[in-house]
Amino acid sequence: MSTQTPQSSSPNGDGVIAPAANESSRVEHEVANDNAKRGGFFRGSSARNFGLILALVVLCIAGTVSAGERFASVDNLMVVLSQASIIGVLSIGMTFVITAGGIDLSVGSVLGLASVWATTLSTQAYAEAWGWWVIVLTSLLVGLGAGVVNGVLIAYGKVVAFIATLAMMVAARGFAELIAGRRTQIVNVDSFLETFRGDILGIPVIVWIFVLVAVGGWFLLNRTTFGRRTVAVGGNPEAARLAGIKVKRHTMYLYALVGLTAGIASVMMLARTTAGSSTNGMLYELDAIAAVVVGGTLLVGGRGTIVGTVLGVLIFATLTNIFIQANLDSSVQAIAKGAIIVVAVLLQQRFSSRAKTS
């Protein structure tokens, strides 16, 4: 009489236990269920988001009290949203990388490189002949290419993410200076300016781009296999590998994704400033990381939140606007941002230690 063997892991020819065919899917769903069980309103993501919304409301009240109608006007709201949009798109990509336990210090420099490459005389000549999409495509390809290089170095070259992206940060900035000759390149393609410097329903186009990227990022992280695998890799990459997830390939995809968001952000930068420059995006990577951390994504990986990231971006943009309205020194702004980041990290550590003991 034959017996049916269970569908579990079995040793292969090398004596290594191979995962069952459905093991990868099981681990992904276990990760999703574990995130849901962290639960309750006062312990889960709802509580964190509520705290961020409360902080944003307090900042808005403080801005209204200190600057009155200058802060509360619709025009100033559009300014805040426009300022938040570029950093916001970078932060969406950064959320995925940090959720997977990585880091990317090069996004600001890649943004600058993409903006320079997309505004060279030859690129703009092709855009004049064929349409504004040439500038957009160039920016996206440059960002995507830089991200793939980072991903290959980190995933397959086994270079530490901090070092690989630091090298890209320096190299991309230097390459941008070389291409531009340390000069600012003005966008002269009217079709591009008309398309991206306009507004839809009274809201700037770049804000709509941020909204679309944020919605797409939320769906990708929370409603797809790619998102579940990202959380699994960040939680325990070795367990994810043993479960059948191709961790190296997934890591490369993540850095390609954050590079692509840098390309999108460069298009938004060109629309906002009408100029490509090697100084575009200077230190934007730090602002993006700060927004992600304040939003509730764990620096050690394993938990990410797009909603929290968006709120973190809005908090910093509102805080900066309040300082500008009050004519406070930029040094004070930097000190305030640093204090917020430290508090956010301390709170993360406290809640993480509670979760481990519970």
Secondary structure, DSSP 4 states (H G I P E B T S, - for coil): ---PPPS--EE-TTSPEEPPTTHHHHHHHHHHHHHHHT-HHHHSHHHHHHHHHHHHHHHHHHHHHHHTHHHHSHHHHHHHHHHHHHHHHHHHHHHHHHHTT---S-HHHHHHHHHHHTTSHHHHHHHHHH-THHHHHHHHHHHHHHHHHHHHHHHTS---HHHHHHHHHHHHHHHHHHHHTT--EE---HHHHHHHSSEETTEEHHHHHHHHHHHHHHHHHHSSHHHHHHHHHHH-HHHHHHTT--HHHHHHHHHHHHHHHHHHHHHHHHHHHSEE-TTTTTTHHHHHHHHHHHHT--TTSS---HHHHHHHHHHHHHHHHHHHHTT--HHHHHHHHHHHHHHHHHHHHHHHHHHHH-
